[in-house]
Amino acid sequence: MAIVTNLDVMMARRKVSLKDLAERIGMSMTNLSLLKTGKVHGVRYRTMEALCRELDCQPGDLFEYRPDADAPGEGG
């Protein structure tokens, strides 16, 4: 997938655990874990807002676009 989640990086920088962050933003640890590992297909703005608020970051700090060489019309 071309969108990469850097949630684990931001959590490490802020020294916050999955459990603590999940409690702070009102999300289950399971769903936050799925988001952290990039196994979701969408993120609500409300969730992004809560993550940015608690991690003191911007949405671009959490998500990154990396062209996927295997995708049609991409790469070489």
Backbone torsions as a table, in degrees:
resi	resn	phi	psi	omega
1	MET	NA	145.1	-175.0
2	ALA	-80.8	-18.0	177.6
3	ILE	-98.6	123.9	-177.8
4	VAL	-110.7	136.1	178.4
5	THR	-94.6	126.5	178.4
6	ASN	-107.3	26.9	-178.7
7	LEU	-59.8	-40.6	-179.8
8	ASP	-62.7	-35.8	178.5
9	VAL	-65.5	-47.1	-179.4
10	MET	-65.6	-37.6	178.1
11	MET	-64.0	-40.7	179.0
12	ALA	-66.0	-42.1	179.1
13	ARG	-62.0	-36.3	-178.3
14	ARG	-91.4	-2.6	179.6
15	LYS	54.9	49.8	179.0
16	VAL	-121.1	137.7	-178.7
17	SER	-84.6	162.3	177.1
18	LEU	-58.6	-44.5	-179.2
19	LYS	-61.9	-47.0	-179.5
20	ASP	-63.7	-44.4	-179.2
21	LEU	-65.0	-42.4	178.9
22	ALA	-59.1	-43.3	178.9
23	GLU	-64.8	-42.6	-177.8
24	ARG	-64.1	-35.6	-176.6
25	ILE	-99.9	-0.9	177.6
26	GLY	70.9	41.6	-179.4
27	MET	-125.9	149.4	178.7
28	SER	-69.8	151.3	177.8
29	MET	-62.6	-35.1	179.9
30	THR	-62.2	-48.9	-179.4
31	ASN	-66.9	-38.2	178.2
32	LEU	-66.4	-38.7	177.1
33	SER	-62.8	-41.8	177.5
34	LEU	-62.6	-40.6	177.2
35	LEU	-64.6	-44.3	-178.8
36	LYS	-60.6	-35.8	-178.0
37	THR	-91.8	2.7	176.7
38	GLY	76.2	23.1	-177.2
39	LYS	-98.1	23.1	176.5
40	VAL	-116.8	158.7	-177.9
41	HIS	-107.6	-0.4	179.6
42	GLY	-165.0	154.7	178.9
43	VAL	-135.3	130.9	177.6
44	ARG	-73.3	147.0	176.3
45	TYR	-58.9	-36.6	179.5
46	ARG	-61.1	-39.3	178.3
47	THR	-68.6	-43.8	178.6
48	MET	-62.3	-40.3	178.3
49	GLU	-60.7	-45.3	-179.7
50	ALA	-65.0	-41.8	178.5
51	LEU	-62.8	-45.6	-179.7
52	CYS	-64.2	-38.9	178.7
53	ARG	-63.4	-48.4	-175.3
54	GLU	-74.9	-29.0	-179.0
55	LEU	-99.8	0.8	179.3
56	ASP	50.6	59.5	-177.3
57	CYS	-145.4	-179.3	176.9
58	GLN	-106.8	158.1	178.4
59	PRO	-54.3	-35.7	179.1
60	GLY	-66.6	-17.9	175.3
61	ASP	-76.6	-24.7	-176.2
62	LEU	-93.9	-28.5	-175.8
63	PHE	-129.4	144.4	-176.8
64	GLU	-138.6	141.8	176.4
65	TYR	-96.6	123.1	174.8
66	ARG	-128.1	114.1	-179.6
67	PRO	-53.8	136.5	-179.6
68	ASP	-94.5	114.7	-177.0
69	ALA	-63.0	-22.5	-178.2
70	ASP	-87.5	-9.8	-177.7
71	ALA	-77.0	146.0	178.8
72	PRO	-59.6	135.0	178.7
73	GLY	79.1	3.7	-179.1
74	GLU	-120.0	156.0	174.9
75	GLY	67.9	-158.3	-172.4
76	GLY	-117.0	NA	NA
